[in-house]
Amino acid sequence: MQKSNSGVTVSGHIFTLNKFKIMTTILQINQDELRAEIKNCLLETIEEIKSLPTPEPLPDRITLSEACELTGLSKSLIYKLSMLDEIPRSYYGKRLVFSRKDLSAWMQQRTISGPSALEIMDNRLSKSAKKQLQK
């Protein structure tokens, strides 16, 4: 008989005293059988995950408040841009609505990439050379 933290082992039987569970079977399996069992468990888990319902995609039509969150612009600026017809928008009755896809494309169009490190160094060297020539 051996004592452990979780219970007492008696000739192949484990009696857990503090949890009131009694496990009467101990399995001995070799490495290949263990791998096969782990593989089966993983495959079952993957199938369970695949069977979970997928979340519904976000609706394409969004409100002014959602457009503000998406673009990071204020309501007043979005109103101004829509009056000037500079931002993609439409109306649902009298309500101003936006397409999530169109706003994303509009933001991508307006995104300006900054100069690369090579361009920055080139500009600094040319400015430095010009100063040296002027002296």
ZANU-359591 format. One record per residue: residue in three letters; x negated, y negated, z negated of N, C-alpha, C, O, CB in turn. Coordinates in steps of 0.001 Angstrom, whole numbers. Atoms other than C-alpha are relative to their C-alpha. Glycine has a CB too. Example, Ala and Ser with C-alpha at 12.3 -4.5 7.8 and 13.67 -1.06 7.14 Angstrom:
// ZANU-359591
ALA|-890|1190|0|-12300|4500|-7800|-900|-1200|0|-1936|-1181|-665|992|-27|-1246
SER|820|1190|60|-13670|1060|-7140|770|-1090|-730|261|-2198|-899|-414|-462|1415
***
This chain:
// ZANU-359591
MET|-848|1171|0|0|0|0|-890|-1228|0|-1852|-1299|-764|963|-1|-1215
GLN|750|1244|-84|-1313|-3481|970|939|-1160|-251|2096|-1130|167|-695|-143|1370
LYS|-798|1201|231|-68|-6863|-191|-475|-1092|950|-1672|-1222|1208|-101|-470|-1486
SER|343|1151|-840|47|-9883|2112|864|-1179|-424|1718|-1053|-1302|199|323|1520
ASN|-761|1200|341|1442|-13411|1980|1490|162|298|2331|-318|-462|-550|-1198|761
SER|-1389|-64|-427|4648|-12511|3804|730|1238|-505|1956|1285|-403|67|-43|1490
GLY|-691|-1191|451|5399|-9102|2324|-954|1097|-407|-2115|841|-728|913|498|1068
VAL|785|-1158|402|4150|-5635|1529|50|1003|1138|1126|1279|1669|530|624|-1335
THR|54|-1010|-1042|2996|-3070|4093|-105|1361|-663|-1009|1617|-1458|-1191|-248|971
VAL|13|-1341|574|3822|500|3198|58|991|1155|1084|1106|1826|1194|215|-1003
SER|99|-1056|-1012|2712|3246|5592|739|-339|1297|1614|406|1737|544|1294|-562
GLY|-562|353|-1298|3651|1428|8788|1308|-761|-63|1860|-1090|986|200|1219|791
HIS|-1242|762|136|6716|-385|7424|-297|-1305|-709|-1029|-1327|-1698|1077|810|-771
ILE|214|1307|640|6775|-4093|6581|1298|-416|-658|2346|-455|-12|-478|-1084|1034
PHE|-1151|502|736|9159|-5321|3909|-306|-1432|-398|-1216|-1673|-1191|323|887|-1253
THR|208|1399|336|9378|-9085|3706|897|-320|-1182|2122|-264|-1076|299|-941|1217
LEU|-761|197|1220|10424|-9935|184|653|-1375|-64|1793|-1495|-512|-890|197|-1193
ASN|-507|1347|188|10874|-13701|375|966|-447|1094|1626|-1471|914|-1142|-952|-71
LYS|-886|410|-1089|12847|-13855|3670|1154|976|174|2026|722|1005|-780|-118|1304
PHE|-1056|-998|-45|15108|-10806|3166|117|692|1347|1190|1192|1683|1302|-632|-345
LYS|19|-731|-1251|14136|-9340|6543|-850|1230|-201|-1904|1179|-834|-532|-871|1167
ILE|760|-1232|101|12985|-5791|6778|-306|468|1411|597|681|2220|775|1090|-806
MET|432|-474|-1304|10954|-4692|9779|-543|1395|-210|-1530|1603|-915|-1070|-950|652
THR|364|-1388|286|10712|-960|9911|-815|654|1102|-1207|1813|961|1233|804|-239
THR|737|-611|-1098|8891|-399|13204|-1219|-842|333|-1122|-2060|485|898|166|1240
ILE|1225|650|-443|5323|-1250|14091|-387|634|1314|-507|1855|1417|-1148|125|-1058
LEU|365|-502|-1318|4374|-952|17731|-1499|-81|185|-2144|-1048|-222|720|-783|1105
GLN|1393|44|-395|949|-61|18921|-14|126|1512|417|1132|2074|-850|1132|-695
ILE|61|-21|-1459|365|-964|22546|-1400|-363|436|-2135|-1039|-284|1037|-967|623
ASN|1337|312|-495|-2732|-1186|24654|27|-1358|714|1076|-1994|818|-512|1121|959
GLN|171|1319|-594|-4005|-4281|26434|866|-177|1258|1453|-1241|1456|-1471|-230|341
ASP|-800|89|-1219|-2257|-3533|29745|1486|-129|-305|2200|-900|336|-242|1218|876
GLU|-1407|85|400|1090|-2985|28055|316|-1375|-582|1391|-1924|-342|338|1100|-1023
LEU|-184|1330|568|649|-6244|26137|103|-1037|1100|967|-1913|1055|-1147|-347|-950
ARG|-56|923|-1133|-77|-8110|29364|1344|95|720|1940|-920|1079|-1145|287|981
ALA|-1275|-205|-688|3010|-6581|30978|1152|-614|-805|2045|-1237|-231|252|1508|232
GLU|-1052|577|849|5196|-7600|28018|-30|-1519|36|1013|-2167|122|-149|487|-1443
ILE|135|1467|-62|3835|-11150|28049|498|-501|1347|1195|-1513|1417|-1479|-438|-229
LYS|-439|384|-1337|4416|-11329|31806|1522|43|95|2135|-873|642|-628|921|1060
ASN|-1459|-106|-16|8006|-10123|31387|657|-1138|-776|1646|-1717|-326|437|1341|-580
CYS|-542|1105|806|8651|-12681|28642|-104|-1321|749|833|-2119|754|-739|-100|-1346
LEU|182|1236|-754|7221|-15462|30774|960|-75|1177|1541|-1130|1430|-1436|-116|493
LEU|-927|-16|-1131|9287|-14409|33813|1432|-260|-456|2167|-990|208|-81|1339|736
GLU|-1334|252|540|12455|-14338|31700|174|-1463|-382|1219|-2059|-123|259|889|-1211
THR|-55|1403|400|11656|-17778|30303|85|-905|1225|844|-1874|1230|-1228|-368|-848
ILE|-39|798|-1230|11012|-19171|33786|1386|69|621|1909|-946|1080|-1065|489|1009
GLU|-1352|-145|-556|14347|-17778|34982|1015|-803|-816|1928|-1406|-253|410|1488|40
GLU|-888|797|852|16090|-19384|31986|-148|-1484|310|843|-2210|372|-296|262|-1487
ILE|243|1408|-312|14465|-22725|32803|592|-356|1351|1178|-1426|1515|-1501|-309|-17
LYS|-561|250|-1328|15463|-22423|36464|1520|-84|-38|2122|-802|760|-434|1092|968
SER|-1460|-13|61|19062|-21771|35454|571|-1210|-737|1782|-1427|-714|471|1268|-671
LEU|-484|1200|683|19266|-24968|33385|540|-990|1025|6|-1086|2130|-1129|-650|-843
PRO|-539|965|-955|21390|-27656|35018|-982|-1155|211|-1621|-1628|-729|1363|-537|-486
THR|878|1127|-303|19427|-30372|36775|767|-1293|-236|1970|-1354|18|-530|73|1465
PRO|-694|1264|236|20209|-33959|35821|448|-623|1317|-212|-485|2346|-904|-975|-767
GLU|-505|646|-1199|22288|-35907|38279|-922|-1156|370|-1428|-1854|-509|1455|-495|-207
PRO|846|1120|-407|20299|-38391|40359|673|-1329|-334|1897|-1430|-410|-309|76|1507
LEU|-522|1327|307|20668|-42041|39524|789|-529|1186|415|-288|2334|-1142|-969|-365
PRO|-764|554|-1117|23304|-43839|41569|-819|-1070|719|-1623|-1778|112|1341|-588|-496
ASP|765|975|-774|21946|-45982|44363|493|-1419|-266|-306|-2355|-302|89|316|1496
ARG|-543|1342|227|24277|-48908|43686|-196|-379|-1459|205|360|-2359|1505|-69|386
ILE|274|450|1361|23191|-50888|40636|518|-1418|-196|750|-2149|766|-1508|70|-304
THR|-520|1314|359|24403|-53990|38832|-1130|-1026|-78|-2305|-695|78|750|69|-1338
LEU|982|1080|134|22671|-57326|38381|-947|264|-1168|-2157|70|-1046|709|-1351|-192
SER|850|-279|1173|21422|-56341|34912|-1011|1099|296|-2174|1005|-95|864|402|-1208
GLU|915|-1090|-355|19949|-53104|36259|-1036|-468|1018|-2183|-23|989|784|1201|559
ALA|946|558|-969|18372|-55034|39150|-1070|-825|-725|-2238|-820|-338|743|-874|1050
CYS|974|765|802|16739|-57325|36578|-1009|931|-649|-2208|651|-651|717|-835|-1083
GLU|902|-972|627|15312|-54314|34750|-939|618|1028|-2130|789|768|804|1102|-705
LEU|802|-651|-1036|14113|-52710|37984|-1083|-924|537|-2225|-503|719|891|467|1141
THR|946|927|-619|12434|-55817|39395|-841|-780|-1003|-1930|-1253|-677|740|-960|869
GLY|704|820|985|11399|-57547|36189|274|-1489|186|-401|-2324|-417|-1491|259|80
LEU|-359|1397|-254|13013|-60770|37457|1179|-396|-873|1940|456|-1333|335|-222|1494
SER|-1117|494|800|15454|-62969|35558|1275|-27|834|1227|16|2063|-307|-1404|-556
LYS|-1279|60|-703|19150|-63127|36410|76|-1247|877|555|-1191|2010|1165|16|-1002
SER|-97|1241|-772|18849|-66734|37529|-841|73|1274|-414|-418|2319|-444|-1193|-855
LEU|841|-118|-1189|15984|-65941|39921|631|955|1015|572|706|2219|-1412|484|-385
ILE|-656|-930|-927|17862|-62985|41391|1198|-677|658|1430|-490|1853|448|1290|-739
TYR|-1107|749|-591|20934|-65198|41876|-519|-952|1078|47|-1049|2167|767|-785|-1088
LYS|559|962|-956|18762|-67815|43581|-478|709|1264|-197|251|2372|-1162|-784|-640
LEU|493|-742|-1159|17074|-65257|45852|1147|573|828|1054|643|2054|-929|1124|-451
SER|-1134|-534|-757|20424|-63744|46780|741|-1107|731|1246|-878|1831|960|745|-929
MET|-631|1139|-698|21877|-67187|47630|-815|-390|1225|-254|-779|2249|144|-1219|-949
LEU|883|329|-1112|18852|-67803|49866|-156|1165|971|-887|1057|1956|-1359|-418|-524
ASP|51|-1216|-814|19317|-64325|51384|-1428|542|129|-1839|1001|1195|578|-277|1388
GLU|1379|-483|19|15766|-63362|50387|-150|1325|-727|-1250|1871|-812|-892|-1024|-639
ILE|43|-1265|719|16673|-60257|48417|1142|868|542|2235|354|778|121|-215|-1563
PRO|-1073|-838|-523|18663|-57265|49679|1113|168|-1045|866|619|-2163|-553|1376|423
ARG|-1132|-100|908|22127|-57367|48109|1271|152|813|1291|-72|2024|83|-1235|-929
SER|-1313|-73|-629|25767|-56757|48860|1029|-329|-1066|688|-554|-2227|265|1411|638
TYR|-1072|337|924|29113|-57448|47272|978|1148|-90|1314|1774|915|716|-1281|434
TYR|-1053|-956|249|31594|-55075|45733|1155|-826|-543|1228|-1121|-1736|-449|1156|-997
GLY|-1008|994|351|34664|-57262|45752|-719|-1334|-127|-1333|-1814|827|763|379|-1331
LYS|730|1248|239|33295|-60436|44204|-1281|231|-796|-2025|-709|-1074|889|-994|-735
ARG|1188|-317|806|30577|-58646|42241|-1221|177|879|-1161|785|1948|230|1265|-831
LEU|1288|-149|-667|26979|-58855|43319|-583|1353|-395|-755|1630|-1582|-977|-1170|-374
VAL|587|-1312|279|25504|-55348|43626|-1233|187|873|-1418|-501|1877|1032|1144|250
PHE|1267|-228|-681|22167|-53988|44773|-180|1487|257|389|2326|-441|-1178|-556|-825
SER|386|-1378|-280|20812|-50816|46306|-1364|231|-630|-2312|-516|-384|-25|294|1544
ARG|1268|-319|663|18094|-49221|44196|-1104|237|1035|-2227|-236|866|159|1244|-907
LYS|985|-289|-1047|16330|-47954|47358|-444|-1282|701|-1635|-1501|924|582|988|1027
ASP|336|1243|-701|16528|-51327|49106|-850|-926|-870|-1790|-1552|-381|1275|-723|434
LEU|800|844|899|15210|-53183|46050|-1419|540|-156|-2382|-226|-188|672|-99|-1376
SER|1342|-592|110|12330|-50733|45689|-825|-291|1245|-2005|-627|1143|95|1521|-223
ALA|703|298|-1257|11421|-51194|49383|-351|-1481|70|-1438|-1840|524|863|402|1223
TRP|237|1449|-4|11746|-54987|49010|-1178|-352|-918|-2026|-1169|-559|1280|-763|-447
MET|1119|259|921|9401|-54981|45991|-1308|502|594|-2342|-154|466|253|671|-1370
GLN|1207|-549|-623|6925|-52769|47858|-516|-935|1093|-1723|-1132|1233|282|1399|586
GLN|394|950|-1063|6944|-55230|50791|-676|-1224|-581|-1638|-1742|-13|1222|-430|825
ARG|507|1239|601|6264|-58151|48481|-1233|211|-865|-1834|-756|-1332|1078|-643|-826
THR|1166|-301|828|3483|-56397|46570|-1264|-309|785|-1467|178|1897|10|1481|-464
ILE|1262|396|-631|133|-57908|47388|-1119|670|-776|-1231|512|-1991|-179|-1569|26
SER|1116|-637|686|-2924|-55856|46637|-1103|-1037|-207|-1343|-1892|646|-529|1228|805
GLY|1075|919|317|-5752|-57719|44987|-1264|358|771|-1359|1429|1372|-274|1|-1497
PRO|1251|-281|-712|-9222|-57980|46445|-753|1152|-656|-691|1350|-1869|-890|-1253|42
SER|784|-1116|533|-11459|-54969|46076|-1258|-550|-675|-1596|-1722|-516|-376|1014|1132
ALA|1221|405|696|-14605|-55089|43972|-1062|-438|1005|-1822|-1369|740|-534|1153|-877
LEU|957|360|-1047|-16677|-55226|47164|292|-1400|543|-630|-2187|754|39|1032|1143
GLU|-368|1332|-486|-14740|-58269|48420|-324|-1078|-1022|-786|-2158|-656|1485|-48|347
ILE|311|963|1060|-15142|-60031|45070|-1491|-275|-34|-1905|-1433|-98|478|517|-1371
MET|1455|177|33|-18897|-59442|45045|-478|-732|1252|-1376|-1569|1172|-710|1367|-124
ASP|361|656|-1244|-19149|-60525|48686|289|-1497|-78|-535|-2319|323|753|630|1174
ASN|-352|1419|163|-17317|-63792|47918|-950|-710|-951|-1373|-1834|-679|1433|-136|-510
ARG|904|616|975|-19510|-64478|44883|-1395|-197|591|-2033|-1228|377|-83|862|-1269
LEU|1326|136|-611|-22697|-63797|46839|-26|-1105|1047|-996|-1857|1144|-429|1322|633
SER|-25|1052|-1026|-21618|-66048|49700|79|-1380|-644|-554|-2315|-154|1190|204|959
LYS|-56|1283|711|-20720|-68865|47258|-1363|-352|-581|-1808|-1498|-511|1058|46|-1121
SER|1314|216|581|-24056|-68421|45518|-1011|-392|1086|-1839|-1278|874|-469|1264|-743
ALA|914|316|-1107|-25910|-68475|48860|245|-1416|506|-704|-2141|805|169|1013|1154
LYS|-323|1361|-453|-24065|-71653|49919|-556|-1039|-963|-1079|-2068|-536|1522|-178|140
LYS|551|930|991|-25060|-73355|46665|-1513|-106|130|-2079|-1194|28|374|443|-1419
GLN|1448|-12|-153|-28665|-72317|47171|-423|-793|1246|-1436|-1492|1222|-514|1449|86
LEU|327|725|-1238|-28650|-73728|50727|208|-1497|-155|-501|-2290|464|849|518|1160
GLN|-280|1425|195|-27202|-77040|49561|-1057|-674|-848|-1201|-1894|-765|1357|-187|-640
LYS|1032|585|862|-30030|-77577|47049|-1182|-380|747|-2143|-887|167|-392|917|-1068
***
